[in-house]
Amino acid sequence: MIVIGAVLLGVLLGVFQARKRGGNIADMLQYGAVYAIAFGIVGVIATIVIHRVLA
């Protein structure tokens, strides 16, 4: 669940960042994808750390 939430948050932040900078649809898609990948990786690492600490 952490990964899914992180990816969705990344997409939203990426789209808003592109829109704030005056980007078109392609820019919003690219920013959304890049932020989603980055946040997804952070989410996976957070999930692994949490499972290691609690196990």
mmCIF entry with sequence, helices, sheets and N, C-alpha, C, O atoms, coordinates in Angstrom:
data_MODEL
# 
_entry.id   MODEL 
# 
_entity.id                         1 
_entity.type                       polymer 
_entity.pdbx_number_of_molecules   1 
# 
_entity_poly.entity_id                      1 
_entity_poly.type                           'polypeptide(L)' 
_entity_poly.nstd_linkage                   no 
_entity_poly.nstd_monomer                   no 
_entity_poly.pdbx_seq_one_letter_code       MIVIGAVLLGVLLGVFQARKRGGNIADMLQYGAVYAIAFGIVGVIATIVIHRVLA 
_entity_poly.pdbx_seq_one_letter_code_can   MIVIGAVLLGVLLGVFQARKRGGNIADMLQYGAVYAIAFGIVGVIATIVIHRVLA 
_entity_poly.pdbx_strand_id                 A 
# 
loop_
_entity_poly_seq.entity_id 
_entity_poly_seq.num 
_entity_poly_seq.mon_id 
_entity_poly_seq.hetero 
1 1  MET n 
1 2  ILE n 
1 3  VAL n 
1 4  ILE n 
1 5  GLY n 
1 6  ALA n 
1 7  VAL n 
1 8  LEU n 
1 9  LEU n 
1 10 GLY n 
1 11 VAL n 
1 12 LEU n 
1 13 LEU n 
1 14 GLY n 
1 15 VAL n 
1 16 PHE n 
1 17 GLN n 
1 18 ALA n 
1 19 ARG n 
1 20 LYS n 
1 21 ARG n 
1 22 GLY n 
1 23 GLY n 
1 24 ASN n 
1 25 ILE n 
1 26 ALA n 
1 27 ASP n 
1 28 MET n 
1 29 LEU n 
1 30 GLN n 
1 31 TYR n 
1 32 GLY n 
1 33 ALA n 
1 34 VAL n 
1 35 TYR n 
1 36 ALA n 
1 37 ILE n 
1 38 ALA n 
1 39 PHE n 
1 40 GLY n 
1 41 ILE n 
1 42 VAL n 
1 43 GLY n 
1 44 VAL n 
1 45 ILE n 
1 46 ALA n 
1 47 THR n 
1 48 ILE n 
1 49 VAL n 
1 50 ILE n 
1 51 HIS n 
1 52 ARG n 
1 53 VAL n 
1 54 LEU n 
1 55 ALA n 
# 
_struct_asym.id          A 
_struct_asym.entity_id   1 
# 
loop_
_struct_conf.conf_type_id 
_struct_conf.id 
_struct_conf.pdbx_PDB_helix_id 
_struct_conf.beg_label_comp_id 
_struct_conf.beg_label_asym_id 
_struct_conf.beg_label_seq_id 
_struct_conf.pdbx_beg_PDB_ins_code 
_struct_conf.end_label_comp_id 
_struct_conf.end_label_asym_id 
_struct_conf.end_label_seq_id 
_struct_conf.pdbx_end_PDB_ins_code 
_struct_conf.beg_auth_comp_id 
_struct_conf.beg_auth_asym_id 
_struct_conf.beg_auth_seq_id 
_struct_conf.end_auth_comp_id 
_struct_conf.end_auth_asym_id 
_struct_conf.end_auth_seq_id 
_struct_conf.pdbx_PDB_helix_class 
_struct_conf.details 
_struct_conf.pdbx_PDB_helix_length 
HELX_P HELX_P1 AA1 ILE A 2  ? LYS A 20 ? ILE A 2  LYS A 20 1 ? 19 
HELX_P HELX_P2 AA2 ILE A 25 ? LEU A 54 ? ILE A 25 LEU A 54 1 ? 30 
# 
_struct_conf_type.id          HELX_P 
_struct_conf_type.criteria    ? 
_struct_conf_type.reference   ? 
# 
loop_
_atom_site.group_PDB 
_atom_site.id 
_atom_site.type_symbol 
_atom_site.label_atom_id 
_atom_site.label_alt_id 
_atom_site.label_comp_id 
_atom_site.label_asym_id 
_atom_site.label_entity_id 
_atom_site.label_seq_id 
_atom_site.pdbx_PDB_ins_code 
_atom_site.Cartn_x 
_atom_site.Cartn_y 
_atom_site.Cartn_z 
_atom_site.occupancy 
_atom_site.B_iso_or_equiv 
_atom_site.pdbx_formal_charge 
_atom_site.auth_seq_id 
_atom_site.auth_comp_id 
_atom_site.auth_asym_id 
_atom_site.auth_atom_id 
_atom_site.pdbx_PDB_model_num 
ATOM 1   N N  . MET A 1 1  ? 0.810  -1.196  0.000   1.00 0.00 ? 1  MET A N  1 
ATOM 2   C CA . MET A 1 1  ? 0.000  0.000   0.000   1.00 0.00 ? 1  MET A CA 1 
ATOM 3   C C  . MET A 1 1  ? 0.854  1.261   0.000   1.00 0.00 ? 1  MET A C  1 
ATOM 4   O O  . MET A 1 1  ? 0.465  2.280   -0.571  1.00 0.00 ? 1  MET A O  1 
ATOM 5   N N  . ILE A 1 2  ? 1.988  1.193   0.624   1.00 0.00 ? 2  ILE A N  1 
ATOM 6   C CA . ILE A 1 2  ? 2.858  2.363   0.654   1.00 0.00 ? 2  ILE A CA 1 
ATOM 7   C C  . ILE A 1 2  ? 3.322  2.712   -0.756  1.00 0.00 ? 2  ILE A C  1 
ATOM 8   O O  . ILE A 1 2  ? 3.390  3.886   -1.118  1.00 0.00 ? 2  ILE A O  1 
ATOM 9   N N  . VAL A 1 3  ? 3.635  1.708   -1.539  1.00 0.00 ? 3  VAL A N  1 
ATOM 10  C CA . VAL A 1 3  ? 4.139  1.940   -2.891  1.00 0.00 ? 3  VAL A CA 1 
ATOM 11  C C  . VAL A 1 3  ? 3.048  2.557   -3.765  1.00 0.00 ? 3  VAL A C  1 
ATOM 12  O O  . VAL A 1 3  ? 3.305  3.501   -4.512  1.00 0.00 ? 3  VAL A O  1 
ATOM 13  N N  . ILE A 1 4  ? 1.841  2.025   -3.669  1.00 0.00 ? 4  ILE A N  1 
ATOM 14  C CA . ILE A 1 4  ? 0.736  2.552   -4.481  1.00 0.00 ? 4  ILE A CA 1 
ATOM 15  C C  . ILE A 1 4  ? 0.459  4.008   -4.110  1.00 0.00 ? 4  ILE A C  1 
ATOM 16  O O  . ILE A 1 4  ? 0.284  4.853   -4.987  1.00 0.00 ? 4  ILE A O  1 
ATOM 17  N N  . GLY A 1 5  ? 0.420  4.294   -2.823  1.00 0.00 ? 5  GLY A N  1 
ATOM 18  C CA . GLY A 1 5  ? 0.205  5.669   -2.379  1.00 0.00 ? 5  GLY A CA 1 
ATOM 19  C C  . GLY A 1 5  ? 1.320  6.603   -2.825  1.00 0.00 ? 5  GLY A C  1 
ATOM 20  O O  . GLY A 1 5  ? 1.070  7.741   -3.224  1.00 0.00 ? 5  GLY A O  1 
ATOM 21  N N  . ALA A 1 6  ? 2.545  6.114   -2.754  1.00 0.00 ? 6  ALA A N  1 
ATOM 22  C CA . ALA A 1 6  ? 3.685  6.936   -3.168  1.00 0.00 ? 6  ALA A CA 1 
ATOM 23  C C  . ALA A 1 6  ? 3.642  7.220   -4.666  1.00 0.00 ? 6  ALA A C  1 
ATOM 24  O O  . ALA A 1 6  ? 3.937  8.335   -5.096  1.00 0.00 ? 6  ALA A O  1 
ATOM 25  N N  . VAL A 1 7  ? 3.278  6.219   -5.459  1.00 0.00 ? 7  VAL A N  1 
ATOM 26  C CA . VAL A 1 7  ? 3.191  6.414   -6.908  1.00 0.00 ? 7  VAL A CA 1 
ATOM 27  C C  . VAL A 1 7  ? 2.096  7.422   -7.243  1.00 0.00 ? 7  VAL A C  1 
ATOM 28  O O  . VAL A 1 7  ? 2.310  8.319   -8.058  1.00 0.00 ? 7  VAL A O  1 
ATOM 29  N N  . LEU A 1 8  ? 0.937  7.282   -6.627  1.00 0.00 ? 8  LEU A N  1 
ATOM 30  C CA . LEU A 1 8  ? -0.154 8.226   -6.885  1.00 0.00 ? 8  LEU A CA 1 
ATOM 31  C C  . LEU A 1 8  ? 0.217  9.647   -6.462  1.00 0.00 ? 8  LEU A C  1 
ATOM 32  O O  . LEU A 1 8  ? -0.079 10.612  -7.167  1.00 0.00 ? 8  LEU A O  1 
ATOM 33  N N  . LEU A 1 9  ? 0.860  9.762   -5.320  1.00 0.00 ? 9  LEU A N  1 
ATOM 34  C CA . LEU A 1 9  ? 1.318  11.071  -4.869  1.00 0.00 ? 9  LEU A CA 1 
ATOM 35  C C  . LEU A 1 9  ? 2.337  11.651  -5.842  1.00 0.00 ? 9  LEU A C  1 
ATOM 36  O O  . LEU A 1 9  ? 2.311  12.848  -6.130  1.00 0.00 ? 9  LEU A O  1 
ATOM 37  N N  . GLY A 1 10 ? 3.224  10.816  -6.344  1.00 0.00 ? 10 GLY A N  1 
ATOM 38  C CA . GLY A 1 10 ? 4.217  11.266  -7.314  1.00 0.00 ? 10 GLY A CA 1 
ATOM 39  C C  . GLY A 1 10 ? 3.591  11.760  -8.595  1.00 0.00 ? 10 GLY A C  1 
ATOM 40  O O  . GLY A 1 10 ? 4.020  12.774  -9.146  1.00 0.00 ? 10 GLY A O  1 
ATOM 41  N N  . VAL A 1 11 ? 2.578  11.054  -9.081  1.00 0.00 ? 11 VAL A N  1 
ATOM 42  C CA . VAL A 1 11 ? 1.889  11.489  -10.303 1.00 0.00 ? 11 VAL A CA 1 
ATOM 43  C C  . VAL A 1 11 ? 1.253  12.860  -10.084 1.00 0.00 ? 11 VAL A C  1 
ATOM 44  O O  . VAL A 1 11 ? 1.397  13.761  -10.910 1.00 0.00 ? 11 VAL A O  1 
ATOM 45  N N  . LEU A 1 12 ? 0.558  13.004  -8.975  1.00 0.00 ? 12 LEU A N  1 
ATOM 46  C CA . LEU A 1 12 ? -0.107 14.279  -8.702  1.00 0.00 ? 12 LEU A CA 1 
ATOM 47  C C  . LEU A 1 12 ? 0.894  15.423  -8.575  1.00 0.00 ? 12 LEU A C  1 
ATOM 48  O O  . LEU A 1 12 ? 0.696  16.494  -9.149  1.00 0.00 ? 12 LEU A O  1 
ATOM 49  N N  . LEU A 1 13 ? 1.956  15.197  -7.830  1.00 0.00 ? 13 LEU A N  1 
ATOM 50  C CA . LEU A 1 13 ? 2.954  16.255  -7.664  1.00 0.00 ? 13 LEU A CA 1 
ATOM 51  C C  . LEU A 1 13 ? 3.636  16.589  -8.991  1.00 0.00 ? 13 LEU A C  1 
ATOM 52  O O  . LEU A 1 13 ? 3.915  17.755  -9.270  1.00 0.00 ? 13 LEU A O  1 
ATOM 53  N N  . GLY A 1 14 ? 3.901  15.583  -9.798  1.00 0.00 ? 14 GLY A N  1 
ATOM 54  C CA . GLY A 1 14 ? 4.528  15.811  -11.091 1.00 0.00 ? 14 GLY A CA 1 
ATOM 55  C C  . GLY A 1 14 ? 3.644  16.620  -12.017 1.00 0.00 ? 14 GLY A C  1 
ATOM 56  O O  . GLY A 1 14 ? 4.114  17.550  -12.672 1.00 0.00 ? 14 GLY A O  1 
ATOM 57  N N  . VAL A 1 15 ? 2.368  16.276  -12.077 1.00 0.00 ? 15 VAL A N  1 
ATOM 58  C CA . VAL A 1 15 ? 1.436  17.014  -12.941 1.00 0.00 ? 15 VAL A CA 1 
ATOM 59  C C  . VAL A 1 15 ? 1.300  18.452  -12.461 1.00 0.00 ? 15 VAL A C  1 
ATOM 60  O O  . VAL A 1 15 ? 1.317  19.378  -13.272 1.00 0.00 ? 15 VAL A O  1 
ATOM 61  N N  . PHE A 1 16 ? 1.166  18.648  -11.164 1.00 0.00 ? 16 PHE A N  1 
ATOM 62  C CA . PHE A 1 16 ? 1.035  20.009  -10.642 1.00 0.00 ? 16 PHE A CA 1 
ATOM 63  C C  . PHE A 1 16 ? 2.307  20.824  -10.877 1.00 0.00 ? 16 PHE A C  1 
ATOM 64  O O  . PHE A 1 16 ? 2.232  22.021  -11.154 1.00 0.00 ? 16 PHE A O  1 
ATOM 65  N N  . GLN A 1 17 ? 3.461  20.190  -10.768 1.00 0.00 ? 17 GLN A N  1 
ATOM 66  C CA . GLN A 1 17 ? 4.726  20.883  -11.012 1.00 0.00 ? 17 GLN A CA 1 
ATOM 67  C C  . GLN A 1 17 ? 4.821  21.317  -12.474 1.00 0.00 ? 17 GLN A C  1 
ATOM 68  O O  . GLN A 1 17 ? 5.230  22.442  -12.760 1.00 0.00 ? 17 GLN A O  1 
ATOM 69  N N  . ALA A 1 18 ? 4.450  20.437  -13.396 1.00 0.00 ? 18 ALA A N  1 
ATOM 70  C CA . ALA A 1 18 ? 4.495  20.778  -14.817 1.00 0.00 ? 18 ALA A CA 1 
ATOM 71  C C  . ALA A 1 18 ? 3.493  21.882  -15.141 1.00 0.00 ? 18 ALA A C  1 
ATOM 72  O O  . ALA A 1 18 ? 3.789  22.793  -15.914 1.00 0.00 ? 18 ALA A O  1 
ATOM 73  N N  . ARG A 1 19 ? 2.312  21.793  -14.546 1.00 0.00 ? 19 ARG A N  1 
ATOM 74  C CA . ARG A 1 19 ? 1.295  22.823  -14.790 1.00 0.00 ? 19 ARG A CA 1 
ATOM 75  C C  . ARG A 1 19 ? 1.757  24.170  -14.250 1.00 0.00 ? 19 ARG A C  1 
ATOM 76  O O  . ARG A 1 19 ? 1.523  25.205  -14.873 1.00 0.00 ? 19 ARG A O  1 
ATOM 77  N N  . LYS A 1 20 ? 2.414  24.159  -13.090 1.00 0.00 ? 20 LYS A N  1 
ATOM 78  C CA . LYS A 1 20 ? 2.918  25.390  -12.472 1.00 0.00 ? 20 LYS A CA 1 
ATOM 79  C C  . LYS A 1 20 ? 3.971  26.050  -13.363 1.00 0.00 ? 20 LYS A C  1 
ATOM 80  O O  . LYS A 1 20 ? 4.066  27.276  -13.423 1.00 0.00 ? 20 LYS A O  1 
ATOM 81  N N  . ARG A 1 21 ? 4.760  25.224  -14.054 1.00 0.00 ? 21 ARG A N  1 
ATOM 82  C CA . ARG A 1 21 ? 5.797  25.754  -14.943 1.00 0.00 ? 21 ARG A CA 1 
ATOM 83  C C  . ARG A 1 21 ? 5.272  26.079  -16.338 1.00 0.00 ? 21 ARG A C  1 
ATOM 84  O O  . ARG A 1 21 ? 6.046  26.468  -17.213 1.00 0.00 ? 21 ARG A O  1 
ATOM 85  N N  . GLY A 1 22 ? 3.966  25.925  -16.555 1.00 0.00 ? 22 GLY A N  1 
ATOM 86  C CA . GLY A 1 22 ? 3.375  26.284  -17.833 1.00 0.00 ? 22 GLY A CA 1 
ATOM 87  C C  . GLY A 1 22 ? 3.525  25.217  -18.906 1.00 0.00 ? 22 GLY A C  1 
ATOM 88  O O  . GLY A 1 22 ? 3.564  25.539  -20.093 1.00 0.00 ? 22 GLY A O  1 
ATOM 89  N N  . GLY A 1 23 ? 3.610  23.964  -18.513 1.00 0.00 ? 23 GLY A N  1 
ATOM 90  C CA . GLY A 1 23 ? 3.804  22.881  -19.466 1.00 0.00 ? 23 GLY A CA 1 
ATOM 91  C C  . GLY A 1 23 ? 2.512  22.454  -20.137 1.00 0.00 ? 23 GLY A C  1 
ATOM 92  O O  . GLY A 1 23 ? 1.418  22.708  -19.633 1.00 0.00 ? 23 GLY A O  1 
ATOM 93  N N  . ASN A 1 24 ? 2.656  21.800  -21.283 1.00 0.00 ? 24 ASN A N  1 
ATOM 94  C CA . ASN A 1 24 ? 1.494  21.263  -21.982 1.00 0.00 ? 24 ASN A CA 1 
ATOM 95  C C  . ASN A 1 24 ? 1.221  19.838  -21.502 1.00 0.00 ? 24 ASN A C  1 
ATOM 96  O O  . ASN A 1 24 ? 1.831  19.375  -20.539 1.00 0.00 ? 24 ASN A O  1 
ATOM 97  N N  . ILE A 1 25 ? 0.305  19.150  -22.175 1.00 0.00 ? 25 ILE A N  1 
ATOM 98  C CA . ILE A 1 25 ? -0.094 17.802  -21.753 1.00 0.00 ? 25 ILE A CA 1 
ATOM 99  C C  . ILE A 1 25 ? 1.093  16.837  -21.744 1.00 0.00 ? 25 ILE A C  1 
ATOM 100 O O  . ILE A 1 25 ? 1.238  16.035  -20.821 1.00 0.00 ? 25 ILE A O  1 
ATOM 101 N N  . ALA A 1 26 ? 1.938  16.916  -22.770 1.00 0.00 ? 26 ALA A N  1 
ATOM 102 C CA . ALA A 1 26 ? 3.101  16.013  -22.829 1.00 0.00 ? 26 ALA A CA 1 
ATOM 103 C C  . ALA A 1 26 ? 4.040  16.254  -21.649 1.00 0.00 ? 26 ALA A C  1 
ATOM 104 O O  . ALA A 1 26 ? 4.581  15.306  -21.080 1.00 0.00 ? 26 ALA A O  1 
ATOM 105 N N  . ASP A 1 27 ? 4.231  17.503  -21.289 1.00 0.00 ? 27 ASP A N  1 
ATOM 106 C CA . ASP A 1 27 ? 5.077  17.822  -20.131 1.00 0.00 ? 27 ASP A CA 1 
ATOM 107 C C  . ASP A 1 27 ? 4.475  17.264  -18.848 1.00 0.00 ? 27 ASP A C  1 
ATOM 108 O O  . ASP A 1 27 ? 5.186  16.715  -18.007 1.00 0.00 ? 27 ASP A O  1 
ATOM 109 N N  . MET A 1 28 ? 3.161  17.410  -18.705 1.00 0.00 ? 28 MET A N  1 
ATOM 110 C CA . MET A 1 28 ? 2.496  16.897  -17.508 1.00 0.00 ? 28 MET A CA 1 
ATOM 111 C C  . MET A 1 28 ? 2.621  15.382  -17.419 1.00 0.00 ? 28 MET A C  1 
ATOM 112 O O  . MET A 1 28 ? 2.845  14.839  -16.337 1.00 0.00 ? 28 MET A O  1 
ATOM 113 N N  . LEU A 1 29 ? 2.478  14.696  -18.552 1.00 0.00 ? 29 LEU A N  1 
ATOM 114 C CA . LEU A 1 29 ? 2.623  13.244  -18.557 1.00 0.00 ? 29 LEU A CA 1 
ATOM 115 C C  . LEU A 1 29 ? 4.047  12.832  -18.194 1.00 0.00 ? 29 LEU A C  1 
ATOM 116 O O  . LEU A 1 29 ? 4.254  11.886  -17.434 1.00 0.00 ? 29 LEU A O  1 
ATOM 117 N N  . GLN A 1 30 ? 5.030  13.553  -18.747 1.00 0.00 ? 30 GLN A N  1 
ATOM 118 C CA . GLN A 1 30 ? 6.422  13.202  -18.475 1.00 0.00 ? 30 GLN A CA 1 
ATOM 119 C C  . GLN A 1 30 ? 6.774  13.469  -17.010 1.00 0.00 ? 30 GLN A C  1 
ATOM 120 O O  . GLN A 1 30 ? 7.373  12.617  -16.353 1.00 0.00 ? 30 GLN A O  1 
ATOM 121 N N  . TYR A 1 31 ? 6.415  14.620  -16.506 1.00 0.00 ? 31 TYR A N  1 
ATOM 122 C CA . TYR A 1 31 ? 6.695  14.933  -15.105 1.00 0.00 ? 31 TYR A CA 1 
ATOM 123 C C  . TYR A 1 31 ? 5.985  13.930  -14.191 1.00 0.00 ? 31 TYR A C  1 
ATOM 124 O O  . TYR A 1 31 ? 6.562  13.451  -13.214 1.00 0.00 ? 31 TYR A O  1 
ATOM 125 N N  . GLY A 1 32 ? 4.723  13.617  -14.520 1.00 0.00 ? 32 GLY A N  1 
ATOM 126 C CA . GLY A 1 32 ? 3.979  12.655  -13.713 1.00 0.00 ? 32 GLY A CA 1 
ATOM 127 C C  . GLY A 1 32 ? 4.649  11.297  -13.691 1.00 0.00 ? 32 GLY A C  1 
ATOM 128 O O  . GLY A 1 32 ? 4.712  10.651  -12.645 1.00 0.00 ? 32 GLY A O  1 
ATOM 129 N N  . ALA A 1 33 ? 5.152  10.854  -14.844 1.00 0.00 ? 33 ALA A N  1 
ATOM 130 C CA . ALA A 1 33 ? 5.810  9.548   -14.923 1.00 0.00 ? 33 ALA A CA 1 
ATOM 131 C C  . ALA A 1 33 ? 7.116  9.542   -14.134 1.00 0.00 ? 33 ALA A C  1 
ATOM 132 O O  . ALA A 1 33 ? 7.397  8.593   -13.402 1.00 0.00 ? 33 ALA A O  1 
ATOM 133 N N  . VAL A 1 34 ? 7.901  10.584  -14.280 1.00 0.00 ? 34 VAL A N  1 
ATOM 134 C CA . VAL A 1 34 ? 9.196  10.640  -13.584 1.00 0.00 ? 34 VAL A CA 1 
ATOM 135 C C  . VAL A 1 34 ? 8.998  10.704  -12.079 1.00 0.00 ? 34 VAL A C  1 
ATOM 136 O O  . VAL A 1 34 ? 9.680  10.003  -11.331 1.00 0.00 ? 34 VAL A O  1 
ATOM 137 N N  . TYR A 1 35 ? 8.075  11.536  -11.634 1.00 0.00 ? 35 TYR A N  1 
ATOM 138 C CA . TYR A 1 35 ? 7.814  11.637  -10.200 1.00 0.00 ? 35 TYR A CA 1 
ATOM 139 C C  . TYR A 1 35 ? 7.247  10.327  -9.671  1.00 0.00 ? 35 TYR A C  1 
ATOM 140 O O  . TYR A 1 35 ? 7.588  9.913   -8.564  1.00 0.00 ? 35 TYR A O  1 
ATOM 141 N N  . ALA A 1 36 ? 6.382  9.663   -10.447 1.00 0.00 ? 36 ALA A N  1 
ATOM 142 C CA . ALA A 1 36 ? 5.810  8.391   -10.017 1.00 0.00 ? 36 ALA A CA 1 
ATOM 143 C C  . ALA A 1 36 ? 6.891  7.336   -9.843  1.00 0.00 ? 36 ALA A C  1 
ATOM 144 O O  . ALA A 1 36 ? 6.868  6.578   -8.873  1.00 0.00 ? 36 ALA A O  1 
ATOM 145 N N  . ILE A 1 37 ? 7.837  7.281   -10.772 1.00 0.00 ? 37 ILE A N  1 
ATOM 146 C CA . ILE A 1 37 ? 8.928  6.315   -10.667 1.00 0.00 ? 37 ILE A CA 1 
ATOM 147 C C  . ILE A 1 37 ? 9.787  6.610   -9.435  1.00 0.00 ? 37 ILE A C  1 
ATOM 148 O O  . ILE A 1 37 ? 10.122 5.706   -8.670  1.00 0.00 ? 37 ILE A O  1 
ATOM 149 N N  . ALA A 1 38 ? 10.136 7.872   -9.257  1.00 0.00 ? 38 ALA A N  1 
ATOM 150 C CA . ALA A 1 38 ? 10.988 8.248   -8.127  1.00 0.00 ? 38 ALA A CA 1 
ATOM 151 C C  . ALA A 1 38 ? 10.292 7.958   -6.800  1.00 0.00 ? 38 ALA A C  1 
ATOM 152 O O  . ALA A 1 38 ? 10.897 7.381   -5.896  1.00 0.00 ? 38 ALA A O  1 
ATOM 153 N N  . PHE A 1 39 ? 9.033  8.353   -6.677  1.00 0.00 ? 39 PHE A N  1 
ATOM 154 C CA . PHE A 1 39 ? 8.306  8.122   -5.432  1.00 0.00 ? 39 PHE A CA 1 
ATOM 155 C C  . PHE A 1 39 ? 8.054  6.634   -5.223  1.00 0.00 ? 39 PHE A C  1 
ATOM 156 O O  . PHE A 1 39 ? 8.041  6.163   -4.086  1.00 0.00 ? 39 PHE A O  1 
ATOM 157 N N  . GLY A 1 40 ? 7.853  5.890   -6.306  1.00 0.00 ? 40 GLY A N  1 
ATOM 158 C CA . GLY A 1 40 ? 7.670  4.449   -6.201  1.00 0.00 ? 40 GLY A CA 1 
ATOM 159 C C  . GLY A 1 40 ? 8.895  3.762   -5.633  1.00 0.00 ? 40 GLY A C  1 
ATOM 160 O O  . GLY A 1 40 ? 8.784  2.867   -4.795  1.00 0.00 ? 40 GLY A O  1 
ATOM 161 N N  . ILE A 1 41 ? 10.069 4.184   -6.092  1.00 0.00 ? 41 ILE A N  1 
ATOM 162 C CA . ILE A 1 41 ? 11.317 3.612   -5.565  1.00 0.00 ? 41 ILE A CA 1 
ATOM 163 C C  . ILE A 1 41 ? 11.458 3.923   -4.081  1.00 0.00 ? 41 ILE A C  1 
ATOM 164 O O  . ILE A 1 41 ? 11.839 3.055   -3.295  1.00 0.00 ? 41 ILE A O  1 
ATOM 165 N N  . VAL A 1 42 ? 11.156 5.144   -3.702  1.00 0.00 ? 42 VAL A N  1 
ATOM 166 C CA . VAL A 1 42 ? 11.220 5.513   -2.288  1.00 0.00 ? 42 VAL A CA 1 
ATOM 167 C C  . VAL A 1 42 ? 10.203 4.697   -1.487  1.00 0.00 ? 42 VAL A C  1 
ATOM 168 O O  . VAL A 1 42 ? 10.486 4.284   -0.363  1.00 0.00 ? 42 VAL A O  1 
ATOM 169 N N  . GLY A 1 43 ? 9.025  4.466   -2.062  1.00 0.00 ? 43 GLY A N  1 
ATOM 170 C CA . GLY A 1 43 ? 8.010  3.661   -1.396  1.00 0.00 ? 43 GLY A CA 1 
ATOM 171 C C  . GLY A 1 43 ? 8.446  2.220   -1.200  1.00 0.00 ? 43 GLY A C  1 
ATOM 172 O O  . GLY A 1 43 ? 8.179  1.625   -0.155  1.00 0.00 ? 43 GLY A O  1 
ATOM 173 N N  . VAL A 1 44 ? 9.113  1.655   -2.194  1.00 0.00 ? 44 VAL A N  1 
ATOM 174 C CA . VAL A 1 44 ? 9.613  0.282   -2.072  1.00 0.00 ? 44 VAL A CA 1 
ATOM 175 C C  . VAL A 1 44 ? 10.666 0.206   -0.969  1.00 0.00 ? 44 VAL A C  1 
ATOM 176 O O  . VAL A 1 44 ? 10.649 -0.715  -0.152  1.00 0.00 ? 44 VAL A O  1 
ATOM 177 N N  . ILE A 1 45 ? 11.574 1.166   -0.949  1.00 0.00 ? 45 ILE A N  1 
ATOM 178 C CA . ILE A 1 45 ? 12.605 1.178   0.090   1.00 0.00 ? 45 ILE A CA 1 
ATOM 179 C C  . ILE A 1 45 ? 11.976 1.335   1.467   1.00 0.00 ? 45 ILE A C  1 
ATOM 180 O O  . ILE A 1 45 ? 12.381 0.660   2.414   1.00 0.00 ? 45 ILE A O  1 
ATOM 181 N N  . ALA A 1 46 ? 10.991 2.219   1.588   1.00 0.00 ? 46 ALA A N  1 
ATOM 182 C CA . ALA A 1 46 ? 10.312 2.405   2.869   1.00 0.00 ? 46 ALA A CA 1 
ATOM 183 C C  . ALA A 1 46 ? 9.606  1.125   3.306   1.00 0.00 ? 46 ALA A C  1 
ATOM 184 O O  . ALA A 1 46 ? 9.627  0.771   4.484   1.00 0.00 ? 46 ALA A O  1 
ATOM 185 N N  . THR A 1 47 ? 8.985  0.436   2.361   1.00 0.00 ? 47 THR A N  1 
ATOM 186 C CA . THR A 1 47 ? 8.300  -0.823  2.687   1.00 0.00 ? 47 THR A CA 1 
ATOM 187 C C  . THR A 1 47 ? 9.285  -1.869  3.180   1.00 0.00 ? 47 THR A C  1 
ATOM 188 O O  . THR A 1 47 ? 9.013  -2.567  4.157   1.00 0.00 ? 47 THR A O  1 
ATOM 189 N N  . ILE A 1 48 ? 10.422 -1.983  2.517   1.00 0.00 ? 48 ILE A N  1 
ATOM 190 C CA . ILE A 1 48 ? 11.433 -2.961  2.928   1.00 0.00 ? 48 ILE A CA 1 
ATOM 191 C C  . ILE A 1 48 ? 11.958 -2.634  4.321   1.00 0.00 ? 48 ILE A C  1 
ATOM 192 O O  . ILE A 1 48 ? 12.103 -3.523  5.159   1.00 0.00 ? 48 ILE A O  1 
ATOM 193 N N  . VAL A 1 49 ? 12.240 -1.365  4.564   1.00 0.00 ? 49 VAL A N  1 
ATOM 194 C CA . VAL A 1 49 ? 12.757 -0.958  5.876   1.00 0.00 ? 49 VAL A CA 1 
ATOM 195 C C  . VAL A 1 49 ? 11.735 -1.242  6.966   1.00 0.00 ? 49 VAL A C  1 
ATOM 196 O O  . VAL A 1 49 ? 12.087 -1.755  8.028   1.00 0.00 ? 49 VAL A O  1 
ATOM 197 N N  . ILE A 1 50 ? 10.486 -0.916  6.714   1.00 0.00 ? 50 ILE A N  1 
ATOM 198 C CA . ILE A 1 50 ? 9.434  -1.138  7.720   1.00 0.00 ? 50 ILE A CA 1 
ATOM 199 C C  . ILE A 1 50 ? 9.290  -2.641  8.011   1.00 0.00 ? 50 ILE A C  1 
ATOM 200 O O  . ILE A 1 50 ? 9.156  -3.041  9.167   1.00 0.00 ? 50 ILE A O  1 
ATOM 201 N N  . HIS A 1 51 ? 9.317  -3.456  6.969   1.00 0.00 ? 51 HIS A N  1 
ATOM 202 C CA . HIS A 1 51 ? 9.172  -4.900  7.184   1.00 0.00 ? 51 HIS A CA 1 
ATOM 203 C C  . HIS A 1 51 ? 10.390 -5.476  7.913   1.00 0.00 ? 51 HIS A C  1 
ATOM 204 O O  . HIS A 1 51 ? 10.251 -6.401  8.713   1.00 0.00 ? 51 HIS A O  1 
ATOM 205 N N  . ARG A 1 52 ? 11.556 -4.944  7.648   1.00 0.00 ? 52 ARG A N  1 
ATOM 206 C CA . ARG A 1 52 ? 12.763 -5.434  8.339   1.00 0.00 ? 52 ARG A CA 1 
ATOM 207 C C  . ARG A 1 52 ? 12.744 -5.056  9.816   1.00 0.00 ? 52 ARG A C  1 
ATOM 208 O O  . ARG A 1 52 ? 13.141 -5.847  10.671  1.00 0.00 ? 52 ARG A O  1 
ATOM 209 N N  . VAL A 1 53 ? 12.283 -3.849  10.109  1.00 0.00 ? 53 VAL A N  1 
ATOM 210 C CA . VAL A 1 53 ? 12.275 -3.375  11.496  1.00 0.00 ? 53 VAL A CA 1 
ATOM 211 C C  . VAL A 1 53 ? 11.209 -4.105  12.317  1.00 0.00 ? 53 VAL A C  1 
ATOM 212 O O  . VAL A 1 53 ? 11.445 -4.452  13.474  1.00 0.00 ? 53 VAL A O  1 
ATOM 213 N N  . LEU A 1 54 ? 10.049 -4.334  11.725  1.00 0.00 ? 54 LEU A N  1 
ATOM 214 C CA . LEU A 1 54 ? 8.953  -4.952  12.463  1.00 0.00 ? 54 LEU A CA 1 
ATOM 215 C C  . LEU A 1 54 ? 9.022  -6.472  12.510  1.00 0.00 ? 54 LEU A C  1 
ATOM 216 O O  . LEU A 1 54 ? 8.302  -7.101  13.286  1.00 0.00 ? 54 LEU A O  1 
ATOM 217 N N  . ALA A 1 55 ? 9.883  -7.070  11.687  1.00 0.00 ? 55 ALA A N  1 
ATOM 218 C CA . ALA A 1 55 ? 9.935  -8.547  11.652  1.00 0.00 ? 55 ALA A CA 1 
ATOM 219 C C  . ALA A 1 55 ? 10.894 -9.105  12.669  1.00 0.00 ? 55 ALA A C  1 
ATOM 220 O O  . ALA A 1 55 ? 11.052 -10.322 12.766  1.00 0.00 ? 55 ALA A O  1 
# 
